[in-house]
C-alpha cells in the first residue's frame, strides 16, 4: 500500500488554510472594507453581502455592521445655567451608513461616538436651566441629536435619536421642589374655592334680587322651608310668622 508523502499532506493543509482565508461570507446587514496592500480597492473598497473572495496575505478586510447601535451614555456631572449640580445619563441610537468613512476617517467609531455624546451632553445641558430640562426634554433631545449627528456625518454615521434617560437631583433640591409643588397645589385649591364662593355669592345675589321684586315668591320659598322642617323628626317646631303672610288679612280688615 502506497503512503501519501508528508510533503503532500502539508501542501494540502496549507491550500485549505489559504482557501478558507480567501473566502468570506458576509450577512445581509454586514459590509466588508477591503484593503489591498494598504489601499482601498475599487468601488470604495466596500464589499458584500454574500461571498467575498480575497487574495491571501495581500488583501485585508474589516467587517462593519450596518445595524442600529444602542449606546448608553454614562452618567455625567452637569452644572446647569442656574448653578444646580445634577447627574444625567442618556442613550444614543445610531448606525453606519458609509462603511468606508467609518473605518478610514476615524480610528474607532464606537468609542469616538461615545466620547462625543458625553461631551455634547455636558455642553448642551450646561447651557439650560433646570426647569427647562424637566419640562422641555423633547426639545433638549432634538438639540442633542442634531449636534451629534452633524459631527459624526463625516465619519459615515447617522445619529437617529438621542434620549435623556434620567436626571438625578440633589436631596435638598428634591425637597425644595416638593415644597414648591405642594405650595402650588395649595394655591390652586384656594383659587378654586374662592372662585366657587364668588359664583355662589353671585347666584345668591341674583336670587335675592328676584325674591325682593316678587314678594309672593318669597312667601312660597318660606312655606317650602317650613315643609322641609316638618319632614324632620321633631316633636315641637317653633318658627316665626313673617308679616307678609298676615298682610293679606290686615288689608281685608281695613277694607271692611
Backbone as CSV, one residue per row, in Angstrom:
resi,resn,N_x,N_y,N_z,CA_x,CA_y,CA_z,C_x,C_y,C_z
1,UNK,0.842,-1.191,0.000,0.000,0.000,0.000,0.882,1.248,0.000
2,UNK,0.592,2.136,-0.967,1.414,3.337,-1.113,0.933,4.406,-0.155
3,UNK,1.871,4.994,0.561,1.524,6.043,1.523,1.681,7.422,0.885
4,UNK,0.896,8.384,1.393,0.958,9.767,0.887,2.150,10.446,1.523
5,UNK,2.996,11.079,0.733,4.166,11.759,1.294,3.744,12.859,2.270
6,UNK,4.584,13.059,3.253,4.309,14.110,4.253,4.251,15.469,3.593
7,UNK,5.084,15.675,2.612,5.097,16.969,1.915,3.759,17.258,1.253
8,UNK,3.161,16.243,0.687,1.859,16.435,0.029,0.784,16.792,1.052
9,UNK,0.858,16.150,2.222,-0.120,16.457,3.267,0.011,17.908,3.719
10,UNK,1.249,18.342,3.880,1.481,19.732,4.296,0.955,20.703,3.249
11,UNK,1.186,20.380,1.984,0.713,21.261,0.900,-0.806,21.327,0.892
12,UNK,-1.438,20.172,1.093,-2.909,20.155,1.109,-3.446,20.980,2.270
13,UNK,-2.835,20.847,3.437,-3.289,21.615,4.615,-3.122,23.108,4.378
14,UNK,-1.978,23.489,3.815,-1.746,24.903,3.535,-2.747,25.432,2.506
15,UNK,-3.055,24.606,1.529,-4.012,25.020,0.497,-5.404,25.240,1.104
16,UNK,-5.779,24.351,2.025,-7.089,24.500,2.681,-7.126,25.764,3.528
17,UNK,-6.044,26.025,4.257,-5.994,27.223,5.110,-6.066,28.491,4.258
18,UNK,-5.312,28.501,3.157,-5.328,29.668,2.271,-6.709,29.863,1.668
19,UNK,-7.351,28.759,1.277,-8.688,28.859,0.691,-9.703,29.370,1.708
20,UNK,-9.586,28.922,2.944,-10.511,29.395,3.976,-10.323,30.881,4.245
21,UNK,-9.082,31.341,4.191,-8.837,32.769,4.397,-9.222,33.604,3.190
22,UNK,-9.298,32.985,2.031,-9.627,33.731,0.810,-11.124,33.895,0.629
23,UNK,-11.923,33.039,1.252,-13.376,33.089,1.081,-14.013,33.597,2.374
24,UNK,-14.787,34.663,2.270,-15.523,35.209,3.409,-16.991,35.318,3.025
25,UNK,-17.825,35.154,4.002,-19.274,35.274,3.791,-19.793,36.379,4.698
26,UNK,-20.438,37.365,4.103,-20.998,38.494,4.847,-22.518,38.400,4.864
27,UNK,-23.098,38.652,6.018,-24.556,38.635,6.147,-25.173,39.879,5.506
28,UNK,-26.500,39.897,5.455,-27.209,40.990,4.790,-26.920,42.339,5.443
29,UNK,-26.737,42.343,6.762,-26.513,43.603,7.479,-25.030,43.914,7.667
30,UNK,-24.145,43.198,6.974,-22.707,43.404,7.111,-22.099,43.866,5.791
31,UNK,-21.046,44.655,5.930,-20.248,45.069,4.769,-18.782,44.895,5.121
32,UNK,-17.958,44.656,4.103,-16.526,44.497,4.304,-15.747,45.582,3.581
33,UNK,-14.871,46.265,4.289,-13.993,47.275,3.683,-12.659,46.579,3.408
34,UNK,-12.317,46.447,2.135,-11.170,45.642,1.724,-10.000,46.554,1.358
35,UNK,-8.837,46.233,1.940,-7.589,46.931,1.631,-6.660,45.957,0.907
36,UNK,-6.105,46.401,-0.207,-5.125,45.592,-0.956,-3.787,46.298,-0.898
37,UNK,-2.877,45.660,-0.201,-1.559,46.258,0.036,-1.698,47.645,0.660
38,UNK,-2.675,47.791,1.556,-2.852,49.033,2.296,-3.734,50.065,1.632
39,UNK,-4.177,49.787,0.399,-5.011,50.753,-0.317,-6.400,50.161,-0.554
40,UNK,-7.404,51.060,-0.546,-8.760,50.607,-0.835,-8.847,50.167,-2.288
41,UNK,-9.532,49.055,-2.509,-9.707,48.577,-3.883,-10.915,49.268,-4.499
42,UNK,-11.274,48.910,-5.728,-12.340,49.554,-6.456,-13.675,49.549,-5.726
43,UNK,-14.565,50.471,-6.128,-15.898,50.643,-5.533,-15.803,51.073,-4.061
44,UNK,-14.775,51.871,-3.785,-14.607,52.371,-2.433,-14.142,51.336,-1.447
45,UNK,-13.787,50.161,-1.927,-13.319,49.112,-1.029,-14.407,48.405,-0.259
46,UNK,-15.675,48.698,-0.549,-16.791,48.116,0.204,-17.323,46.903,-0.551
47,UNK,-17.400,45.771,0.113,-17.895,44.533,-0.472,-19.027,43.961,0.381
48,UNK,-19.868,43.169,-0.273,-20.916,42.455,0.451,-22.301,43.006,0.155
49,UNK,-23.325,42.277,0.599,-23.241,40.994,1.328,-23.034,39.810,0.375
50,UNK,-22.848,38.631,0.965,-22.642,37.422,0.175,-21.223,36.908,0.316
51,UNK,-20.767,36.179,-0.721,-19.433,35.575,-0.716,-18.411,36.592,-1.220
52,UNK,-17.331,36.742,-0.479,-16.269,37.676,-0.839,-14.984,36.863,-1.037
53,UNK,-14.300,37.101,-2.173,-13.039,36.425,-2.463,-11.888,37.389,-2.226
54,UNK,-10.948,36.966,-1.417,-9.797,37.787,-1.080,-8.517,37.084,-1.527
55,UNK,-7.514,37.892,-1.824,-6.199,37.339,-2.138,-5.446,37.176,-0.826
56,UNK,-5.128,35.964,-0.452,-4.451,35.749,0.831,-3.184,36.582,0.955
57,UNK,-2.932,37.048,2.133,-1.752,37.828,2.526,-1.807,39.253,1.947
58,UNK,-2.307,39.392,0.741,-2.330,40.712,0.087,-3.534,41.535,0.531
59,UNK,-4.717,40.884,0.595,-5.956,41.595,0.939,-6.254,41.465,2.423
60,UNK,-6.721,42.571,3.007,-7.201,42.596,4.386,-8.597,43.213,4.400
61,UNK,-9.502,42.556,5.125,-10.883,43.036,5.167,-11.282,43.389,6.603
62,UNK,-11.949,44.534,6.746,-12.503,44.963,8.035,-14.023,44.885,7.922
63,UNK,-14.632,44.122,8.816,-16.079,43.918,8.770,-16.792,45.033,9.538
64,UNK,-17.884,45.558,8.952,-18.665,46.641,9.562,-20.135,46.236,9.566
65,UNK,-20.817,46.438,10.711,-22.239,46.147,10.827,-23.050,47.398,10.523
66,UNK,-24.122,47.229,9.757,-24.994,48.346,9.389,-26.219,48.451,10.294
67,UNK,-26.327,47.593,11.285,-27.483,47.635,12.180,-27.395,48.826,13.135
68,UNK,-28.564,49.235,13.645,-28.610,50.351,14.597,-27.967,49.942,15.910
69,UNK,-27.088,50.793,16.398,-26.387,50.564,17.662,-27.068,51.393,18.746
70,UNK,-27.371,50.749,19.872,-27.946,51.438,21.032,-26.833,51.600,22.056
71,UNK,-26.406,52.826,22.259,-25.257,53.101,23.129,-25.702,53.899,24.353
72,UNK,-25.377,53.383,25.528,-25.651,54.105,26.773,-24.541,55.116,27.034
73,UNK,-24.963,56.336,27.306,-24.004,57.378,27.702,-23.895,57.346,29.223
74,UNK,-22.712,57.124,29.780,-22.568,57.039,31.243,-23.046,58.318,31.922
75,UNK,-23.461,58.228,33.187,-23.917,59.430,33.919,-22.843,60.519,33.919
76,UNK,-23.273,61.739,33.612,-22.368,62.873,33.540,-22.745,63.914,34.592
77,UNK,-21.736,64.458,35.271,-21.956,65.544,36.229,-22.082,66.851,35.462
78,UNK,-23.223,67.500,35.628,-23.529,68.720,34.882,-23.943,69.809,35.858
79,UNK,-23.461,71.024,35.622,-23.911,72.204,36.363,-24.746,73.050,35.410
80,UNK,-26.026,73.183,35.694,-26.945,73.898,34.818,-26.647,75.393,34.826
81,UNK,-27.344,76.103,33.967,-27.130,77.541,33.854,-27.520,78.278,35.127
82,UNK,-28.483,77.735,35.887,-28.868,78.350,37.158,-28.124,77.719,38.343
83,UNK,-26.929,77.147,38.062,-25.997,76.678,39.101,-26.576,75.555,39.966
84,UNK,-27.221,74.598,39.343,-27.710,73.409,40.034,-26.883,72.213,39.561
85,UNK,-26.288,71.490,40.501,-25.463,70.331,40.162,-26.353,69.092,40.026
86,UNK,-26.330,68.474,38.852,-27.154,67.299,38.586,-26.291,66.225,37.932
87,UNK,-26.829,65.021,37.885,-26.178,63.887,37.213,-27.158,63.343,36.184
88,UNK,-26.715,63.291,34.919,-27.599,62.956,33.805,-26.972,61.842,32.974
89,UNK,-27.794,60.892,32.559,-27.350,59.882,31.589,-28.320,59.860,30.417
90,UNK,-27.888,59.268,29.324,-28.686,59.286,28.099,-28.414,58.018,27.299
91,UNK,-29.158,57.866,26.200,-28.961,56.748,25.279,-28.970,57.309,23.862
92,UNK,-28.048,56.806,23.024,-27.881,57.291,21.657,-28.144,56.139,20.690
93,UNK,-28.954,56.406,19.654,-29.255,55.433,18.611,-28.584,55.908,17.309
94,UNK,-27.698,55.073,16.755,-27.014,55.464,15.524,-26.686,54.218,14.711
95,UNK,-26.352,54.440,13.463,-25.969,53.341,12.580,-24.965,53.847,11.549
96,UNK,-24.180,52.911,11.000,-23.184,53.235,9.972,-23.870,53.241,8.620
97,UNK,-23.750,54.346,7.904,-24.321,54.424,6.548,-23.227,54.479,5.478
98,UNK,-22.006,54.826,5.878,-20.855,54.823,4.955,-19.736,54.003,5.593
99,UNK,-19.679,52.696,5.315,-18.654,51.845,5.949,-17.224,52.313,5.693
100,UNK,-16.956,52.830,4.495,-15.593,53.270,4.189,-15.169,54.407,5.116
101,UNK,-16.016,55.402,5.296,-15.667,56.534,6.158,-15.558,56.104,7.621
102,UNK,-16.403,55.165,8.037,-16.369,54.712,9.430,-15.053,54.034,9.770
103,UNK,-14.380,53.475,8.767,-13.104,52.798,9.000,-11.926,53.713,8.715
104,UNK,-12.021,54.524,7.654,-10.890,55.336,7.214,-10.798,56.658,7.966
105,UNK,-11.935,57.298,8.227,-11.922,58.652,8.780,-11.724,58.693,10.288
106,UNK,-12.001,57.630,10.986,-11.872,57.624,12.443,-11.313,56.270,12.870
107,UNK,-10.511,56.281,13.936,-9.848,55.046,14.352,-10.836,54.031,14.921
108,UNK,-11.707,54.497,15.840,-12.701,53.618,16.457,-14.005,54.401,16.544
109,UNK,-14.904,54.154,15.591,-16.113,54.988,15.515,-17.043,54.785,16.711
110,UNK,-17.021,53.612,17.328,-17.857,53.394,18.509,-17.377,54.236,19.688
111,UNK,-16.085,54.203,19.953,-15.534,54.991,21.045,-15.633,56.482,20.755
112,UNK,-15.389,56.859,19.506,-15.467,58.274,19.150,-16.885,58.811,19.328
113,UNK,-17.889,58.039,18.929,-19.277,58.468,19.099,-19.649,58.549,20.562
114,UNK,-19.158,57.618,21.361,-19.440,57.649,22.794,-18.852,58.887,23.455
115,UNK,-17.585,59.192,23.154,-16.945,60.367,23.754,-17.613,61.657,23.294
116,UNK,-17.959,61.719,22.026,-18.641,62.904,21.516,-20.003,63.096,22.182
117,UNK,-20.727,62.010,22.422,-22.033,62.092,23.073,-21.900,62.603,24.502
118,UNK,-20.864,62.167,25.201,-20.672,62.612,26.580,-20.368,64.105,26.655
119,UNK,-19.456,64.567,25.828,-19.103,65.984,25.857,-20.268,66.860,25.404
120,UNK,-21.006,66.416,24.396,-22.156,67.191,23.924,-23.247,67.245,24.980
121,UNK,-23.454,66.147,25.681,-24.459,66.121,26.744,-24.125,67.135,27.834
122,UNK,-22.877,67.173,28.258,-22.479,68.134,29.288,-22.601,69.570,28.783
123,UNK,-22.235,69.791,27.530,-22.258,71.148,26.991,-23.684,71.684,26.841
124,UNK,-24.554,70.893,26.257,-25.925,71.357,25.997,-26.700,71.537,27.296
125,UNK,-26.606,70.568,28.194,-27.345,70.669,29.450,-26.776,71.762,30.341
126,UNK,-25.488,72.046,30.215,-24.908,73.127,30.999,-25.383,74.495,30.551
127,UNK,-25.923,74.601,29.349,-26.444,75.868,28.840,-27.937,76.035,29.099
128,UNK,-28.558,75.081,29.772,-30.001,75.118,30.026,-30.254,75.236,31.521
129,UNK,-31.409,75.785,31.858,-31.825,75.861,33.248,-32.547,74.571,33.644
130,UNK,-32.618,74.339,34.956,-33.185,73.088,35.452,-34.646,72.941,35.054
131,UNK,-35.408,74.008,35.124,-36.828,73.933,34.760,-36.998,73.533,33.299
132,UNK,-36.117,74.031,32.426,-36.199,73.663,31.013,-35.849,72.190,30.808
133,UNK,-34.884,71.676,31.564,-34.519,70.267,31.442,-35.666,69.359,31.849
134,UNK,-36.438,69.777,32.842,-37.525,68.941,33.331,-38.788,69.074,32.495
135,UNK,-39.030,70.250,31.927,-40.295,70.493,31.219,-40.157,70.418,29.705
136,UNK,-38.947,70.603,29.161,-38.754,70.620,27.713,-37.734,69.568,27.287
137,UNK,-37.917,68.350,27.781,-36.945,67.290,27.492,-36.922,66.936,26.019
138,UNK,-38.070,66.959,25.365,-38.113,66.618,23.939,-37.286,67.606,23.120
139,UNK,-37.366,68.879,23.466,-36.575,69.900,22.770,-35.088,69.678,23.008
140,UNK,-34.712,69.321,24.225,-33.310,69.034,24.533,-32.824,67.826,23.743
141,UNK,-33.662,66.787,23.640,-33.283,65.586,22.888,-33.018,65.909,21.415
142,UNK,-33.872,66.724,20.835,-33.692,67.086,19.430,-32.409,67.883,19.221
143,UNK,-32.107,68.777,20.142,-30.884,69.573,20.027,-29.647,68.683,20.127
144,UNK,-29.663,67.730,21.064,-28.550,66.799,21.194,-28.368,65.982,19.924
145,UNK,-29.472,65.491,19.373,-29.400,64.666,18.163,-28.804,65.439,16.988
146,UNK,-29.223,66.690,16.826,-28.727,67.499,15.707,-27.236,67.782,15.835
147,UNK,-26.776,68.094,17.048,-25.358,68.425,17.233,-24.472,67.192,17.025
148,UNK,-24.854,66.070,17.630,-24.040,64.853,17.498,-24.038,64.363,16.057
149,UNK,-25.202,64.411,15.401,-25.295,63.937,14.025,-24.443,64.789,13.088
150,UNK,-24.393,66.093,13.348,-23.583,66.973,12.498,-22.098,66.636,12.607
151,UNK,-21.639,66.245,13.790,-20.227,65.923,13.978,-19.869,64.532,13.435
152,UNK,-20.799,63.596,13.494,-20.499,62.228,13.046,-20.783,62.011,11.567
153,UNK,-21.296,63.010,10.892,-21.621,62.836,9.470,-20.387,62.517,8.656
154,UNK,-19.274,63.164,8.958,-18.034,62.908,8.218,-17.479,61.515,8.497
155,UNK,-17.926,60.886,9.569,-17.485,59.520,9.886,-18.372,58.464,9.233
156,UNK,-19.372,58.900,8.470,-20.291,57.964,7.851,-21.292,57.372,8.817
157,UNK,-21.612,58.114,9.882,-22.520,57.630,10.921,-23.737,58.543,10.979
158,UNK,-24.922,57.949,11.052,-26.172,58.691,11.159,-26.764,58.477,12.551
159,UNK,-26.882,59.556,13.318,-27.498,59.508,14.646,-28.988,59.768,14.474
160,UNK,-29.794,58.764,14.747,-31.237,58.879,14.520,-31.990,59.438,15.710
161,UNK,-31.480,59.203,16.927,-32.227,59.651,18.098,-31.302,59.702,19.313
162,UNK,-31.581,60.664,20.188,-30.886,60.788,21.468,-31.941,61.033,22.538
163,UNK,-31.899,60.258,23.603,-32.891,60.376,24.675,-32.180,60.541,26.016
164,UNK,-32.549,61.608,26.733,-32.085,61.779,28.111,-32.876,60.820,28.987
165,UNK,-32.199,59.875,29.614,-32.891,58.826,30.356,-33.293,59.277,31.757
166,UNK,-32.361,59.806,32.509,-32.625,60.099,33.913,-31.835,61.320,34.349
167,UNK,-32.496,62.147,35.177,-31.870,63.322,35.766,-31.915,63.159,37.279
168,UNK,-30.757,62.993,37.886,-30.664,62.822,39.346,-30.399,64.177,39.988
169,UNK,-31.303,64.567,40.901,-31.182,65.847,41.591,-30.649,65.638,43.003
170,UNK,-29.964,66.642,43.565,-29.551,66.546,44.975,-30.766,66.447,45.899
171,UNK,-30.551,65.872,47.088,-31.646,65.672,48.026,-32.283,66.999,48.423
172,UNK,-31.469,68.019,48.689,-32.043,69.299,49.099,-32.873,69.919,47.990
173,UNK,-32.461,69.711,46.723,-33.246,70.232,45.609,-34.556,69.479,45.462
174,UNK,-34.545,68.167,45.692,-35.784,67.393,45.638,-36.770,67.857,46.703
175,UNK,-36.255,68.136,47.920,-37.147,68.617,48.978,-37.708,69.995,48.630
176,UNK,-36.861,70.860,48.075,-37.327,72.201,47.699,-38.391,72.133,46.615
177,UNK,-38.188,71.236,45.636,-39.177,71.102,44.565,-40.472,70.499,45.081
178,UNK,-40.371,69.585,46.065,-41.584,69.009,46.654,-42.381,70.086,47.395
179,UNK,-41.681,70.957,48.133,-42.369,72.049,48.819,-43.008,73.014,47.826
180,UNK,-42.303,73.286,46.747,-42.840,74.178,45.735,-44.094,73.587,45.092
181,UNK,-44.055,72.289,44.796,-45.224,71.640,44.196,-46.398,71.636,45.169
182,UNK,-46.117,71.399,46.457,-47.184,71.406,47.455,-47.797,72.796,47.586
183,UNK,-46.953,73.829,47.589,-47.468,75.198,47.663,-48.293,75.547,46.436
184,UNK,-47.873,75.060,45.273,-48.628,75.330,44.052,-49.991,74.648,44.097
185,UNK,-50.044,73.406,44.591,-51.335,72.714,44.701,-52.248,73.412,45.701
186,UNK,-51.683,73.876,46.811,-52.488,74.591,47.804,-53.021,75.896,47.224
187,UNK,-52.178,76.585,46.453,-52.631,77.825,45.824,-53.791,77.563,44.866
188,UNK,-53.686,76.521,44.086,-54.753,76.206,43.143,-56.040,75.844,43.864
189,UNK,-55.931,75.086,44.955,-57.138,74.714,45.697,-57.815,75.949,46.287
190,UNK,-57.018,76.919,46.783,-57.601,78.146,47.323,-58.252,78.975,46.228
191,UNK,-57.611,79.017,45.068,-58.202,79.767,43.955,-59.523,79.145,43.529
192,UNK,-59.560,77.805,43.470,-60.803,77.118,43.073,-61.891,77.351,44.111
193,UNK,-61.517,77.276,45.416,-62.508,77.514,46.470,-63.030,78.943,46.420
194,UNK,-62.126,79.907,46.201,-62.558,81.302,46.119,-63.451,81.537,44.919
195,UNK,-63.128,80.896,43.801,-63.970,81.023,42.610,-65.366,80.444,42.863
196,UNK,-65.408,79.315,43.587,-66.706,78.739,43.922,-67.520,79.644,44.829
197,UNK,-66.868,80.243,45.824,-67.564,81.179,46.708,-68.079,82.385,45.931
198,UNK,-67.266,82.865,45.006,-67.675,84.023,44.213,-68.897,83.700,43.351
199,UNK,-68.885,82.552,42.698,-70.032,82.168,41.876,-71.276,81.947,42.723
200,UNK,-71.079,81.320,43.918,-72.233,81.109,44.793,-72.816,82.426,45.273
201,UNK,-71.958,83.396,45.621,-72.451,84.697,46.071,-73.188,85.419,44.956
202,UNK,-72.695,85.260,43.715,-73.412,85.870,42.599,-74.809,85.273,42.428
203,UNK,-74.913,83.941,42.558,-76.220,83.303,42.421,-77.152,83.726,43.554
204,UNK,-76.606,83.847,44.776,-77.441,84.283,45.900,-77.910,85.718,45.707
205,UNK,-77.022,86.566,45.171,-77.423,87.946,44.910,-78.517,88.009,43.863
206,UNK,-78.401,87.189,42.815,-79.444,87.159,41.788,-80.757,86.650,42.368
207,UNK,-80.661,85.614,43.233,-81.887,85.068,43.826,-82.557,86.075,44.759
208,UNK,-81.730,86.781,45.561,-82.313,87.769,46.471,-82.963,88.917,45.715
209,UNK,-82.382,89.285,44.577,-82.973,90.340,43.767,-84.329,89.922,43.215
210,UNK,-84.412,88.678,42.771,-85.682,88.178,42.234,-86.734,88.106,43.330
211,UNK,-86.328,87.609,44.516,-87.278,87.487,45.620,-87.742,88.854,46.117
212,UNK,-86.840,89.861,46.090,-87.244,91.198,46.521,-88.227,91.837,45.557
213,UNK,-88.133,91.476,44.272,-89.066,92.013,43.284,-90.393,91.264,43.278
214,UNK,-90.410,90.039,43.790,-91.632,89.217,43.815,-91.888,88.747,45.236
215,UNK,-92.678,89.503,46.042,-92.957,89.089,47.429,-93.626,87.729,47.520
216,UNK,-94.461,87.408,46.547,-95.136,86.109,46.578,-94.132,84.967,46.459
217,UNK,-93.067,85.203,45.688,-92.032,84.177,45.574,-91.336,83.958,46.900
218,UNK,-91.133,85.042,47.647,-90.527,84.911,48.960,-91.423,84.119,49.904
219,UNK,-92.740,84.370,49.812,-93.685,83.627,50.658,-93.675,82.143,50.325
220,UNK,-93.632,81.820,49.023,-93.592,80.423,48.616,-92.310,79.752,49.088
221,UNK,-91.237,80.478,49.028,-89.969,79.916,49.489,-90.012,79.660,50.993
222,UNK,-90.676,80.563,51.721,-90.792,80.385,53.167,-91.629,79.160,53.500
223,UNK,-92.737,79.001,52.774,-93.591,77.832,53.013,-92.867,76.535,52.656
224,UNK,-92.058,76.576,51.625,-91.274,75.381,51.256,-90.272,75.032,52.345
225,UNK,-89.684,76.053,52.947,-88.745,75.813,54.052,-89.462,75.187,55.235
226,UNK,-90.689,75.672,55.549,-91.472,75.082,56.634,-91.793,73.627,56.357
227,UNK,-92.074,73.331,55.104,-92.365,71.942,54.732,-91.156,71.050,54.965
228,UNK,-89.979,71.552,54.598,-88.756,70.765,54.806,-88.488,70.548,56.291
229,UNK,-88.790,71.578,57.116,-88.583,71.428,58.551,-89.548,70.400,59.123
230,UNK,-90.789,70.403,58.610,-91.800,69.483,59.124,-91.456,68.026,58.852
231,UNK,-90.689,67.772,57.814,-90.323,66.382,57.498,-89.319,65.812,58.489
232,UNK,-88.604,66.692,59.226,-87.660,66.215,60.226,-88.403,65.621,61.420
233,UNK,-87.738,64.715,62.122,-88.357,64.041,63.264,-88.244,64.908,64.517
234,UNK,-88.977,65.970,64.510,-89.001,66.892,65.649,-90.381,66.853,66.292
235,UNK,-90.415,66.772,67.616,-91.701,66.766,68.325,-92.331,68.142,68.359
236,UNK,-91.506,69.163,68.446,-92.012,70.529,68.506,-91.168,71.399,67.589
237,UNK,-91.839,72.198,66.788,-91.161,73.111,65.879,-91.685,74.509,66.107
238,UNK,-90.790,75.435,66.384,-91.144,76.824,66.590,-90.569,77.631,65.456
239,UNK,-91.401,78.397,64.786,-90.929,79.217,63.694,-91.659,80.543,63.716
240,UNK,-91.009,81.606,63.293,-91.661,82.917,63.236,-92.574,83.018,62.018
241,UNK,-93.589,83.851,62.166,-94.513,84.096,61.053,-94.190,85.463,60.482
242,UNK,-93.749,85.546,59.266,-93.428,86.853,58.689,-94.678,87.688,58.515
243,UNK,-94.501,88.968,58.581,-95.618,89.892,58.484,-96.267,89.853,57.120
244,UNK,-95.499,89.381,56.114,-96.070,89.342,54.768,-97.236,88.375,54.682
245,UNK,-97.219,87.302,55.510,-98.320,86.345,55.480,-99.596,86.942,56.063
246,UNK,-99.432,87.850,56.992,-100.606,88.470,57.635,-101.063,89.722,56.930
247,UNK,-100.279,90.202,55.974,-100.620,91.454,55.311,-101.943,91.341,54.557
248,UNK,-102.190,90.180,53.994,-103.438,89.996,53.231,-104.644,90.141,54.152
249,UNK,-104.534,89.531,55.348,-105.670,89.620,56.272,-105.842,91.028,56.830
250,UNK,-104.747,91.725,57.059,-104.838,93.097,57.555,-105.448,94.021,56.522
251,UNK,-105.096,93.853,55.294,-105.675,94.673,54.245,-107.161,94.411,54.109
252,UNK,-107.566,93.177,54.276,-109.011,92.839,54.163,-109.782,93.475,55.292
253,UNK,-109.211,93.471,56.540,-109.886,94.061,57.686,-110.009,95.567,57.524
254,UNK,-108.969,96.240,56.990,-109.063,97.659,56.762,-110.149,98.007,55.751
255,UNK,-110.287,97.193,54.740,-111.320,97.460,53.735,-112.715,97.315,54.330
256,UNK,-112.836,96.360,55.307,-114.160,96.214,55.935,-114.478,97.445,56.808
